[in-house]
């Protein structure tokens, strides 16, 4: 799952997402204009299920190997 936080200065939203298990995945610098200033967007991710440790359900038969 991906969270896009529209202002890197939004510590409350970043903290809330981190508390739910999201981890920092990237920063898009100066991609938005808000209240007379450029803002960065923060990307955070949360694995679904076991994440990259296993293929998606129904794909095990198609996995390489």
Buried (B, 14 or more C-beta within 10 A) or exposed (E): EEBEBBBBEBEEBBEEBEEEEBEEEEEBEEEEEEEEEEBBBBBBBBEEEEEEEEEEEEEEEEEEE
